[in-house]
Amino acid sequence: MANIVAIVGRPNVGKSTLFNRLTESRKAIVDDFSGVTRDRHYEMAEWIGKKFTVIDTGGFVHGSDDIFEEAIRDQVHIAIDEASVILFMVDVTTGITDLDDEIADLLRRTAKPVYVVANKVDNAMRTHDSAEFYAFGLGEVYNVSSITGSGTGELLDEVVSHFPEEKEEEESTLPKLAIVGRPNVGKSSLTNALLGKDRNIVTDIAGTTRDSIRIHYNQFGNEFLLIDTAGLRRKTKVNEDIEFYSVMRTIKALEDSDVVILMLDANDGIESQDINIFHLAEKNKKGVVIVVNKWDTIEKDHKTTKEFETRIREKIAPFVDVPIIFTSVTEKQRIFRVVEKAMEVYTNKTKKIPTSKLNDVMLEIIQNYPPPATKGKYIKVKYVTQLAGRSPMFAFFCNLPQYIKDPYKRFIENKLREHFDFNGVPIQIFFRQK
């Protein structure tokens, strides 16, 4: 199951700064004005070998002050339903506000682990001031300075203690495909079109009753588990909630799958949230198929498909070796092509290249196009092997691995793709000391 850490709290307490600190990124916009977070909401993080997804809920709140506060409360409800761990962030420089009290009141009613995180605690006086947050009745208060990073280590030690030990999931050897995408792109329509009327529900994933459902698909020579996130969304008052809820849902489905079928609406093209989902799939080393739905509603000439495809590949660069299929679910156009391509991607993701063949092909390429010499030293690659793992990983043994630069790694990756077909699958390349 996906481990999701949601950062909740009123505006301008430093949620985005903490998000950037935990994910070691600068993806979330940070400003002194409340409510600036708009773009990036979720990112992979890792602590002591445990991976999890951090969600900055600030990014989902828009609108007037009234809607703003109501949306914050709604998001706390969603975080309570969906997250594994909740970080309730408060600002020591302003103390407890009415909105903080309201959020705390909601959080006291959940059985989920909640941590009160007092931000901007960067001197002894503020450490003393943070004691007032014990009044929430939510247990220990963790003092941090999200700008400098002080205190975040102790907080993360506690957070990851709630995550189960990762174990190889062998309950089913069937491929797991997840259909994901923004609301109203046609996910449920595609699920229904593929399955017809007979939904064979195998098992609910452990968690709340609203969790994703695995559906056993066995038709036309293809058998797999379809992780269905569509139609399981509760009624929400504002659009931002629907988006936030669908993101939580998507992350859970994505992390539980082998291949992600990312659906786009042809009328909207690929938007920032689609790109976020795509890169999350890539970082999780999942296979990816992009499906452009509602293609029947687009006016087309002989160049339209090519131009649309080019725009998508520009947005998802540098990982562009991904199949793109144009469908109309309502017209039943190319929907089974989606299944065929997803199964091909699964095959690419799980295939093993014989070591002898790998060396025959790659060593000759490397001999003809060796890595550039650095500081007068020549790099000699002696041997290549594929490493065991859930996605393709290759180790190249050489005398000076530290001198191999990223452009040469990309060159090697492109040659592996050219000769062994890893369409739709992220691959990892390591240069190691021989």
Backbone torsions as a table, in degrees:
resi	resn	phi	psi	omega
1	MET	NA	150.7	179.2
2	ALA	-71.4	138.0	172.1
3	ASN	-96.8	116.3	-177.2
4	ILE	-118.9	126.7	176.4
5	VAL	-109.5	117.4	-179.1
6	ALA	-104.1	129.8	176.0
7	ILE	-97.1	113.9	180.0
8	VAL	-116.0	161.4	179.7
9	GLY	153.3	169.4	179.5
10	ARG	-72.9	169.9	-177.5
11	PRO	-63.8	151.0	169.3
12	ASN	66.0	30.8	173.3
13	VAL	-98.8	-6.1	177.9
14	GLY	107.6	22.6	-177.9
15	LYS	-61.0	-43.6	-177.2
16	SER	-67.9	-35.4	178.6
17	THR	-65.8	-41.2	177.2
18	LEU	-65.8	-41.1	176.8
19	PHE	-55.6	-48.7	179.3
20	ASN	-61.1	-38.7	-179.1
21	ARG	-66.7	-46.5	-176.3
22	LEU	-69.2	-34.3	-176.3
23	THR	-95.6	0.5	-179.8
24	GLU	53.2	43.4	-179.8
25	SER	-132.9	176.3	172.0
26	ARG	-126.1	38.9	-171.3
27	LYS	-79.0	-39.2	-177.3
28	ALA	-80.6	138.5	179.8
29	ILE	-73.6	134.2	-178.7
30	VAL	-121.0	131.3	179.7
31	ASP	-154.3	163.4	179.7
32	ASP	-77.8	-15.3	178.9
33	PHE	-83.1	141.3	-179.0
34	SER	-71.2	146.2	172.8
35	GLY	78.8	22.3	-179.6
36	VAL	-81.1	-19.1	-175.9
37	THR	-65.4	119.5	-178.6
38	ARG	-130.8	-40.2	-166.0
39	ASP	-85.0	-73.7	-166.7
40	ARG	-93.3	129.7	-175.1
41	HIS	-119.4	-20.4	-171.8
42	TYR	-149.5	147.1	-173.2
43	GLU	-159.2	151.3	176.0
44	MET	-71.8	145.8	173.0
45	ALA	-140.5	164.2	-180.0
46	GLU	-145.8	138.7	176.6
47	TRP	-144.5	129.1	-176.4
48	ILE	41.4	47.5	173.9
49	GLY	81.7	-1.5	178.9
50	LYS	-103.9	128.2	-178.6
51	LYS	-96.9	146.2	177.0
52	PHE	-155.9	166.2	178.7
53	THR	-108.3	130.2	178.4
54	VAL	-101.3	133.6	177.6
55	ILE	-116.6	126.0	175.5
56	ASP	-96.0	101.6	-172.2
57	THR	-67.5	-18.9	179.0
58	GLY	-55.3	-31.4	-176.3
59	GLY	-68.2	-7.9	-176.1
60	PHE	-108.1	4.8	-175.8
61	VAL	-106.2	122.9	176.9
62	HIS	-132.7	173.0	168.5
63	GLY	105.9	-172.9	-178.8
64	SER	-69.1	170.1	-177.8
65	ASP	-57.4	-40.6	-178.1
66	ASP	-64.3	-50.6	179.6
67	ILE	-63.3	-37.6	-177.6
68	PHE	-54.7	-53.7	-177.3
69	GLU	-68.4	-37.5	178.6
70	GLU	-64.5	-41.2	179.6
71	ALA	-64.8	-36.8	177.6
72	ILE	-61.8	-44.1	179.6
73	ARG	-63.7	-41.9	178.5
74	ASP	-60.9	-38.9	-178.7
75	GLN	-68.4	-34.3	176.0
76	VAL	-61.5	-41.5	176.6
77	HIS	-58.3	-46.5	-178.3
78	ILE	-64.9	-42.1	178.3
79	ALA	-60.7	-39.7	178.1
80	ILE	-61.5	-41.0	-179.6
81	ASP	-68.9	-40.9	-163.0
82	GLU	-107.9	-31.4	-172.4
83	ALA	-78.6	156.7	174.8
84	SER	-81.9	-39.3	-179.1
85	VAL	-139.3	142.3	-179.4
86	ILE	-117.0	128.3	173.7
87	LEU	-102.9	115.1	179.7
88	PHE	-96.1	109.2	-171.5
89	MET	-97.6	132.9	178.2
90	VAL	-131.8	164.3	-174.9
91	ASP	-112.2	116.9	-176.8
92	VAL	-65.7	-24.8	-177.0
93	THR	-75.4	-21.1	178.7
94	THR	-108.9	-14.9	-179.7
95	GLY	73.7	-161.3	-175.5
96	ILE	-83.6	127.1	175.9
97	THR	-107.0	171.4	178.7
98	ASP	-59.8	-40.7	-178.9
99	LEU	-66.8	-38.1	174.8
100	ASP	-57.6	-44.7	-180.0
101	ASP	-60.4	-42.1	-179.9
102	GLU	-64.2	-43.3	179.5
103	ILE	-63.8	-43.8	179.4
104	ALA	-60.1	-38.3	179.7
105	ASP	-61.3	-40.8	177.3
106	LEU	-66.1	-41.9	-174.3
107	LEU	-71.7	-27.0	179.0
108	ARG	-64.7	-20.6	-175.3
109	ARG	-89.1	-2.3	-177.4
110	THR	-100.0	151.9	174.9
111	ALA	-89.4	-7.9	179.5
112	LYS	-66.9	149.7	176.2
113	PRO	-65.3	127.2	179.0
114	VAL	-122.8	132.0	176.7
115	TYR	-118.4	126.3	174.5
116	VAL	-81.6	122.0	-178.0
117	VAL	-114.3	109.4	178.9
118	ALA	-88.6	114.8	-175.7
119	ASN	-93.6	161.5	177.0
120	LYS	69.9	25.1	176.0
121	VAL	-89.4	94.2	-175.5
122	ASP	-126.6	15.3	171.3
123	ASN	-154.2	171.1	-173.0
124	ALA	-63.2	-37.7	-179.4
125	MET	-61.9	-42.1	-179.1
126	ARG	-70.4	-30.3	174.7
127	THR	-61.3	-41.7	178.0
128	HIS	-64.7	-43.2	-177.6
129	ASP	-63.7	-30.7	-174.6
130	SER	-67.8	-13.3	-178.7
131	ALA	-61.1	-23.8	-178.2
132	GLU	-63.7	-22.3	-177.6
133	PHE	-73.3	-10.4	173.4
134	TYR	-64.5	-19.0	179.9
135	ALA	-63.1	-19.4	178.2
136	PHE	-64.6	-24.2	-177.1
137	GLY	73.2	27.1	-179.0
138	LEU	-107.6	16.4	176.4
139	GLY	89.8	-153.0	-173.7
140	GLU	-56.0	141.2	173.9
141	VAL	-104.8	128.0	-179.7
142	TYR	-100.4	116.9	-179.9
143	ASN	-86.2	123.8	179.0
144	VAL	-136.1	161.4	164.2
145	SER	-123.2	104.3	-173.4
146	SER	-68.3	-19.9	177.6
147	ILE	-72.8	-45.2	-177.9
148	THR	-91.0	-20.1	-179.7
149	GLY	93.0	-2.6	-177.4
150	SER	-66.5	137.9	178.0
151	GLY	87.1	-13.3	-175.4
152	THR	-73.2	-27.2	179.8
153	GLY	-63.2	-47.6	179.5
154	GLU	-62.8	-39.9	179.2
155	LEU	-62.0	-47.1	-178.3
156	LEU	-65.8	-35.7	176.0
157	ASP	-55.1	-44.2	179.9
158	GLU	-69.2	-44.1	-176.8
159	VAL	-59.0	-49.4	-174.4
160	VAL	-73.6	-13.4	177.9
161	SER	-65.7	-17.1	180.0
162	HIS	-88.5	-9.1	-177.3
163	PHE	-85.7	136.8	178.1
164	PRO	-67.4	151.8	174.9
165	GLU	-61.6	135.1	-180.0
166	GLU	-69.1	126.9	175.9
167	LYS	-127.8	151.4	178.9
168	GLU	-64.7	120.9	-180.0
169	GLU	-83.1	108.4	-178.6
170	GLU	-115.7	19.0	-177.6
171	GLU	-67.7	-19.9	176.6
172	SER	-148.8	133.9	177.9
173	THR	-90.6	-1.0	-179.1
174	LEU	-72.2	146.1	173.7
175	PRO	-60.0	146.1	177.9
176	LYS	-114.2	119.0	-179.8
177	LEU	-111.4	133.6	177.9
178	ALA	-118.0	129.8	174.5
179	ILE	-94.4	116.4	-177.5
180	VAL	-128.3	165.7	179.2
181	GLY	155.4	172.8	179.3
182	ARG	-66.0	164.3	177.9
183	PRO	-58.6	145.7	172.2
184	ASN	67.0	26.9	174.3
185	VAL	-93.4	-8.9	177.8
186	GLY	111.8	21.8	-177.9
187	LYS	-63.5	-48.8	-177.6
188	SER	-67.7	-33.8	177.9
189	SER	-63.6	-41.2	179.4
190	LEU	-66.4	-43.6	178.4
191	THR	-57.2	-48.3	-178.6
192	ASN	-65.9	-38.6	-179.6
193	ALA	-65.7	-37.6	179.8
194	LEU	-71.1	-38.2	-172.1
195	LEU	-91.8	-16.4	-170.9
196	GLY	68.5	-143.7	-176.8
197	LYS	-92.9	-19.8	-173.3
198	ASP	-88.1	100.3	176.0
199	ARG	-92.9	114.8	180.0
200	ASN	-99.9	92.9	-177.7
201	ILE	-79.3	121.7	-177.1
202	VAL	-82.9	-53.4	-175.4
203	THR	-163.0	148.2	169.9
204	ASP	-84.6	136.7	174.5
205	ILE	-65.9	141.3	-177.9
206	ALA	-54.2	135.5	-179.9
207	GLY	143.5	-152.7	-177.2
208	THR	-74.6	165.7	-178.3
209	THR	-65.8	-19.2	-179.4
210	ARG	-90.8	12.1	-179.1
211	ASP	-69.1	167.9	178.3
212	SER	-59.1	152.3	-179.3
213	ILE	-117.1	136.8	176.7
214	ARG	-92.8	128.6	-178.4
215	ILE	-118.0	129.0	-178.9
216	HIS	-79.1	122.0	179.0
217	TYR	-113.1	127.3	178.4
218	ASN	-148.5	84.2	-179.1
219	GLN	-144.3	152.5	173.4
220	PHE	50.9	36.3	175.4
221	GLY	80.8	4.1	177.4
222	ASN	-115.7	132.7	178.1
223	GLU	-131.0	127.4	-179.8
224	PHE	-162.5	171.8	172.3
225	LEU	-99.8	125.4	178.7
226	LEU	-97.5	119.5	179.4
227	ILE	-90.1	109.1	-170.4
228	ASP	-100.2	115.9	177.9
229	THR	-104.1	-5.1	-172.4
230	ALA	-80.2	147.9	173.8
231	GLY	72.3	10.7	-178.8
232	LEU	-109.0	11.6	-174.9
233	ARG	-86.8	134.8	178.7
234	ARG	-76.9	163.2	178.3
235	LYS	-69.1	131.5	178.6
236	THR	-129.2	160.3	-169.4
237	LYS	-83.1	-36.8	-175.2
238	VAL	-125.5	156.4	-174.2
239	ASN	-60.3	-35.0	-178.7
240	GLU	-61.1	-35.8	178.5
241	ASP	-63.9	-43.2	-179.5
242	ILE	-60.1	-42.6	179.9
243	GLU	-64.8	-45.3	-179.3
244	PHE	-61.8	-45.1	-179.4
245	TYR	-62.8	-41.6	-178.8
246	SER	-67.4	-31.4	177.2
247	VAL	-67.0	-45.2	178.0
248	MET	-58.2	-46.2	-179.6
249	ARG	-60.6	-44.3	-177.7
250	THR	-62.7	-44.2	-177.8
251	ILE	-61.2	-42.7	179.6
252	LYS	-62.4	-45.8	-178.9
253	ALA	-65.6	-42.6	-177.3
254	LEU	-61.0	-47.1	-175.5
255	GLU	-70.4	-18.6	-178.8
256	ASP	-93.2	-0.4	-171.4
257	SER	-107.5	169.2	170.4
258	ASP	-97.9	-41.9	-178.7
259	VAL	-127.6	133.7	179.6
260	VAL	-103.9	123.5	173.8
261	ILE	-97.8	103.9	-175.9
262	LEU	-92.2	111.8	-177.4
263	MET	-93.1	134.4	175.7
264	LEU	-117.8	158.3	172.5
265	ASP	-96.0	122.9	-177.2
266	ALA	-58.1	-28.1	-178.6
267	ASN	-75.2	-24.7	-178.4
268	ASP	-100.0	-23.6	-173.5
269	GLY	73.8	-161.1	-178.7
270	ILE	-94.4	122.0	-176.7
271	GLU	-108.3	174.8	-172.2
272	SER	-59.6	-37.7	-179.3
273	GLN	-66.9	-35.7	176.1
274	ASP	-62.3	-42.1	-179.2
275	ILE	-65.3	-39.5	176.4
276	ASN	-59.0	-46.6	-179.6
277	ILE	-62.6	-42.9	-179.9
278	PHE	-58.5	-48.7	-177.7
279	HIS	-69.9	-30.1	175.2
280	LEU	-65.5	-40.9	176.7
281	ALA	-63.0	-42.8	-179.9
282	GLU	-63.4	-44.5	-179.8
283	LYS	-65.3	-31.5	177.2
284	ASN	-82.3	2.6	178.5
285	LYS	59.7	43.0	176.1
286	LYS	-96.0	151.0	170.1
287	GLY	-69.9	150.8	-177.4
288	VAL	-133.9	134.8	168.5
289	VAL	-126.0	129.1	177.5
290	ILE	-98.6	128.2	-179.1
291	VAL	-118.0	119.6	177.1
292	VAL	-96.4	106.2	-175.8
293	ASN	-92.3	168.3	-179.5
294	LYS	63.9	31.7	-178.1
295	TRP	-66.5	-21.6	179.2
296	ASP	-70.7	-16.1	-177.5
297	THR	-90.5	-0.2	-176.5
298	ILE	-99.8	134.6	172.2
299	GLU	-74.5	130.7	-170.9
300	LYS	-128.3	151.6	163.1
301	ASP	-127.9	-169.7	-173.4
302	HIS	-69.0	-13.0	-178.5
303	LYS	-101.0	-13.1	-168.9
304	THR	-57.3	-49.4	-177.3
305	THR	-58.8	-47.0	-177.7
306	LYS	-62.3	-43.9	-178.9
307	GLU	-66.0	-40.8	179.5
308	PHE	-62.7	-44.4	-179.8
309	GLU	-62.8	-43.0	-179.9
310	THR	-61.2	-41.7	179.4
311	ARG	-62.2	-41.9	179.9
312	ILE	-63.9	-46.1	-177.6
313	ARG	-64.2	-33.7	176.5
314	GLU	-63.3	-39.6	-176.6
315	LYS	-73.0	-31.2	-175.2
316	ILE	-96.3	2.4	180.0
317	ALA	-53.5	150.9	6.0
318	PRO	-86.5	-9.2	-178.8
319	PHE	-86.4	91.1	-173.3
320	VAL	-110.2	-1.7	-178.3
321	ASP	-83.2	67.2	-173.0
322	VAL	-131.0	132.6	177.6
323	PRO	-69.5	137.8	177.3
324	ILE	-123.0	124.4	-177.1
325	ILE	-120.9	134.8	-179.8
326	PHE	-102.0	120.6	-173.6
327	THR	-129.2	163.9	163.6
328	SER	-133.5	107.2	-177.2
329	VAL	-65.7	-40.1	-178.4
330	THR	-64.4	-33.5	179.5
331	GLU	-92.2	1.9	-178.2
332	LYS	58.5	34.2	-179.8
333	GLN	-89.3	121.6	172.5
334	ARG	58.0	23.4	-179.3
335	ILE	-71.3	-33.3	179.4
336	PHE	-78.9	-19.8	172.6
337	ARG	-63.7	-32.9	178.1
338	VAL	-61.2	-45.8	179.6
339	VAL	-63.5	-46.4	-179.8
340	GLU	-58.7	-44.9	-177.2
341	LYS	-68.6	-39.1	178.8
342	ALA	-62.4	-38.6	178.5
343	MET	-70.3	-34.4	174.5
344	GLU	-62.9	-42.8	179.0
345	VAL	-63.5	-39.8	177.4
346	TYR	-61.0	-43.1	177.6
347	THR	-60.2	-44.1	178.6
348	ASN	-61.9	-36.8	-176.6
349	LYS	-70.1	-31.9	-173.0
350	THR	-103.1	-1.5	-174.0
351	LYS	-78.3	151.3	179.4
352	LYS	-116.2	128.0	179.1
353	ILE	-91.2	127.6	177.5
354	PRO	-57.1	138.4	-176.0
355	THR	-58.6	-39.6	-178.1
356	SER	-63.2	-43.4	-179.5
357	LYS	-66.1	-41.0	179.1
358	LEU	-59.4	-45.1	180.0
359	ASN	-69.1	-40.9	179.1
360	ASP	-56.9	-45.6	-175.1
361	VAL	-77.6	-52.3	-170.0
362	MET	-74.6	-37.1	-178.9
363	LEU	-66.1	-34.1	177.2
364	GLU	-66.3	-41.8	178.0
365	ILE	-62.2	-44.6	-178.2
366	ILE	-65.9	-34.9	177.9
367	GLN	-64.8	-40.0	-179.7
368	ASN	-76.3	-31.6	-179.8
369	TYR	-130.6	73.2	-175.1
370	PRO	-70.8	160.8	175.2
371	PRO	-61.7	144.5	179.3
372	PRO	-60.3	142.0	177.3
373	ALA	-67.6	143.5	178.3
374	THR	-124.1	128.2	179.9
375	LYS	53.6	37.4	177.8
376	GLY	75.4	7.2	-178.4
377	LYS	-105.8	134.5	-178.8
378	TYR	-97.1	137.9	-178.1
379	ILE	-97.0	127.2	178.8
380	LYS	-116.1	119.9	177.2
381	VAL	-92.6	123.7	-172.4
382	LYS	-98.3	-30.3	-163.9
383	TYR	-161.4	144.5	178.6
384	VAL	-129.3	140.8	174.2
385	THR	-147.1	153.3	174.8
386	GLN	-90.3	132.2	-179.4
387	LEU	-87.5	152.2	177.4
388	ALA	-70.8	139.0	179.2
389	GLY	172.9	173.6	-178.1
390	ARG	-79.3	-12.9	176.3
391	SER	-140.2	161.2	-174.1
392	PRO	-62.5	124.6	176.5
393	MET	-134.2	136.5	-176.3
394	PHE	-128.7	136.1	176.6
395	ALA	-110.1	126.9	175.7
396	PHE	-109.3	116.6	-177.1
397	PHE	-91.9	127.6	-177.4
398	CYS	-147.8	174.8	-175.1
399	ASN	-79.8	-31.8	-175.3
400	LEU	-133.5	67.9	-174.7
401	PRO	-61.3	-26.2	-177.0
402	GLN	-66.9	-17.5	-177.9
403	TYR	-92.9	-1.7	178.7
404	ILE	-77.4	123.4	-177.8
405	LYS	-98.0	163.7	-177.5
406	ASP	-56.6	-41.8	179.4
407	PRO	-57.5	-37.3	179.7
408	TYR	-71.7	-35.2	176.2
409	LYS	-61.7	-40.7	178.9
410	ARG	-65.8	-37.2	176.9
411	PHE	-60.8	-45.5	179.7
412	ILE	-64.3	-41.5	178.5
413	GLU	-60.4	-44.2	179.8
414	ASN	-61.9	-37.0	179.4
415	LYS	-70.1	-38.0	175.9
416	LEU	-61.7	-43.7	179.1
417	ARG	-64.5	-39.9	-177.9
418	GLU	-63.2	-39.3	-173.0
419	HIS	-95.8	-22.8	-172.6
420	PHE	-124.2	2.1	176.0
421	ASP	56.0	88.0	172.4
422	PHE	-114.0	37.1	-179.4
423	ASN	-54.0	126.4	176.3
424	GLY	86.1	1.0	-173.2
425	VAL	-124.1	128.3	172.6
426	PRO	-69.1	137.1	175.8
427	ILE	-121.5	150.5	-178.9
428	GLN	-113.5	139.4	-179.3
429	ILE	-125.9	130.7	179.3
430	PHE	-124.6	135.8	170.3
431	PHE	-105.5	126.5	-173.3
432	ARG	-125.7	158.3	-180.0
433	GLN	-70.0	130.8	176.8
434	LYS	-85.8	NA	NA
